[in-house]
């Protein structure tokens, strides 16, 4: 399991990833083709309806996608390549709200040549469950599924 801070020491792509830093993303685990991250939803991440802005959920999932697509330690001869999104789809299933902790779990489904297919599930859980709460509680798993993101990747030369 990786450290739980956004740092270039955890993954090279985080070194200058100011968006992930601003979102307060924590890296929970990384392995080949997999990443699990989380963040707490803040007021400035909400839309006019008082729920998480879809763009915030998308950006969060996209960060998990990038971490799963790009190896921490590239194989010899691969250090001058990067893997980027060729296309993505997202389905929003339920809203998330300020104070909730969202977790994204990204997994590679297929890889062939320079192309890959990744599924990212996004969950939300209350940071502290109030008395009488019947949903997921902290420490009992990532929470309730709120969105599914599918990404198609392409490996290209780094510029």
N, C-alpha and C positions, 0 to 999 in steps of 0.2 A: 504494500500500500504506500502511495506517495504522501509527501507532506501535505498539510491542508492549508496552503497559502498559494496565491498566484505569484509565481516566480519563474524567471527564466531558468533557474537551477532545476526546477521540476520538469520543464519541457521547453526546448529552445524557442518555440513559437510564442511563448508567453513573455519573452524578454521585452518586447516592445508592443505588447497587446494592451493598449490603453483602454479599450472598450471593456475587455474582461476584467481589468483592474477596477474600472469605474463601477462595474456591476457587482464587484465584491465576490467574484467566483472563487470557490475553494475546490481544489482538486482532491478527490477522495481516493481514486484509484486509476492507474494507467497500465495498460499492457498492449501487446500487439493487436491492433484492431478494436480496442476497447478503451472507453473512458467513462468515469463517473464523476460528476461535478455537482456542486450545490451553491445556492445563494439565498439570501433573505430578501424578500420583496420589500422595497422601501417606497415611501410616498411618491417620490419623483418617477417611479416606474409604473404608476397607475394611469389609466385613461379617465375620461370624463364621467364614466359610470362607477368609478371607485374600485375597479378591478384591474388586474395586471394588464398592461397594454400588450396587445398581440405582438407588437414589434420587439418588446422586451423578452417575451417567451421565445420568439423566433431567434433573436440574437443569442440568447442563452443556449438553446439547442444547437445553434450553429457553432458555438465555441466547443461544445462537446464533440460535435462532428469533426471539427478541425483537429482536435486532440487525438481522436481515434484514428484519423486518416494518416497522420504524420508520425513516424516512429520517433521515440525519444533519442535513440541512437541509430541513425541510418546505417544500413549495410555499406561496406566498402563499394565505392563507385556510385552510391545513391545520395551522397551528401549535397550534391548540387541540384537535387530535385525537390519539388514541393508538391503536395497534393492539395487541390482546391476543389471547390464545389463546381460541378458542371450543371447541376440543377437540383432543386429541392421542392418538396411538397410538405405542407404542414396541415394537420387537422386539429382544430381546437375542440376539445370534448367538454370541458367544464372550466369555469372561471377560477382564478386564484386571486387572493387578496393580500393587502398590506400586512406585513408581519409573518406571513406564511413562509416556510422554507421550501424552495423548489429544488428538486434533484433531477438531473438528466443522466440517463444511462444510454450510452452509445455503443453499438456493436456492429462490427462488419458482418454482412450477410454473404457477400460474394466479392471476389477479386479476380480479375483476368486482365493480364497485360497492364495497361495504364489506367484501367477503369475499375471502379469499385461501387458497391452498393451498401449503404449503412442505414440502420434503423435506430432512431433515438426516441426513447420514451421519456416524457416529462411528468413528474409527480409533484404534488403539493401536500404539505402537512402543516398543521399549526405548530408554531414554535413552542408554545406552551398550551396544553389542552386545558380548557376551563372545566370546572366541576360539571358533571353531567354530560360531558362531551362523549359522543359515541363513534367518532371517526378515528382515523389513525392517530396514534400518540407518538411523541418524540421517542426515538430509539426502537420503535416497533416496525420499522421499514421506511421506505421512501414516501409513503402516503398514498393519496388517491391519484389515479391517472388523469391528467388534465389535457395532454396533447401528445400527438404522435407525429414525428418528423421523419421523412425518408429523404436521404441525400444520395445523389449520384456524384461520384468523385472522378477526377482526372489528374494524373500525375504529369507535371510539366517541368521544364528546366527552370531553375531559379534565375532571376535576372539581377 
